[in-house]
Structures are given as structure tokens and as C-alpha cells.
Amino acid sequence: MIKEYVPRDKEMLFKAKVRWDGLNDSMVDRKFEPLVKRLMMKYLGELEDDDLIMFVLEHLKDHKGPLKLVESLEQVLEEEAQEFSLSIWRQVIFESMAYGEGLLTERMMMD
């Protein structure tokens, strides 16, 4: 199972190669919007901050890296920005690895 191969360690995770061709815009919207909403509830106690949701989705669609995501989210999430970003990035790497193996992930999520 691919999930077992997705790094948990921040450095390994952030260095992992992303196959962006496997993360098209519609997939980012379909899979990452619910994830971002769930993480917002966990870290902010708020269900919907449309600006934050759109920011994260656009970050992924623009193929920006994880450190930039952490940096940008620190203004809102402070010390939780790193944990939030790790959760997002684990899903990015999972999707990327699955794409590389030719697997459809459908509703599969990392966490």
C-alpha cells in the first residue's frame, strides 16, 4: 500500500518529488478542499474561511512548494502552520506516488 511509503518526517516529506501532472486542478478541488476544511476545524475551530481555502488550493494549483505554504500560513495559523502544511503535503505526495504507479485514489485520503 502506497500510504506506508509516504514519509512522515518533515524533511523527507518536503524533499519528496511531486509529480504535478498527477494533481490537476479538478483533483485539487475535489480532494484537497474537504481536507483543508477538516484541517481548519482541527486547527482553527472554524469550518469555513473561504479565503484560506482558496489560498491553499491556488498554492497547490500553482505548484508551489511546502516551505512557501508553511511560511504563508504562519500569519494565520502561527505555530500550527507546520502541522497543517504537513497534513496537506502528505496528501500531495500520496497522490503523486499513486499517479506514478498508475493507481486511482478516488476517495482515499492519507489521514
N, C-alpha and C positions, 0 to 999 in steps of 0.2 A: 504494500500500500504506500502510495506516494507521501501521504501525510507524515509517515515516520521519517522521511528523508528531508523534510523541511527543517532547516536549522532553527533552534530555539535561542542560541547565543546571538546577541545583538550584532557583534562584529561579523560573524559568519553570515547571518541573515542579510545584513546591509551590503555585504560584498557579493552576494549571490547574483548571478547573471539573470536578468529579466528578459524573457522573450516577449517583447511588447507586441509582436504580431499576434500573439495569443490572447491579448487583452484589448479587444476592440471596444469602441465607445458604448455599444449597446450592452456588452457584457459588463463593463464597468458600472453602468447604470443599474442593470438588473441584479448584480451580485454585491456590489460594494455599497449601494445606497442603504439597503437594510442593515448591513454590517456597521456602517458609520452611525446610523440611528441607534442601534443597540449599544455601541460604544459610548455614544453621547449620554444615554441614560445611565450607563455604568459610571462614567467619569464626571458628568456634569449634573446628573439628576434631571436633565431636560430632555424631552423627547425630540423636539424639533427646533433646530436653529438652521433654517434654510441656507443662510449664508455660509455657515460652516460646512454643511453637507455639500453644497455646490463647490466650495473651495477644495475640499478633499477629492471630489470626483474630477474636477478640472485638473488638479495636480496629477492625478493618475493618467488622465487622457492626454496630458502634455508630456508624459513620460519623464517626469521629474523624479529625482532620487529621494531616498528615505531621509537623508540628513536634512535636506531642504524642508521636508514635511515636518520633521521634529521642530526645526528652527521656527517655521511659520506658526505652528500650533502652540508654541510656548507662550505666546502672548495671551492666548485664551485658556489653555489647559495647565499652564505653568509646569509643575513637576510631573504631572500626568501625561504630558505631551509625548514623552518617550514610550511609555507603555501603550498608549493609544496608537502611536505610529508602528510599534512592533506588531500589534494585532493586525493592522491594515497590511503591513508588509509581509507577514506570514501568509496571508491570503494571496497577495500578489505573487509570491514565489511559488505557492502551491499551484495556482492557475498556470503559471509559466511552465512549471515542471510537467504538469498534466498535459499541457499543449504539446510540449516537446515529445511526450510519449504517445501522442495521438489519442488521449483519453478525454471523454466528455465528462465534465464535472457536474453539470446540471445544478442540483441543489446542494452539493457537497460544500461544506464550509470547514475551515480549519478548527475554529473554536466553537 
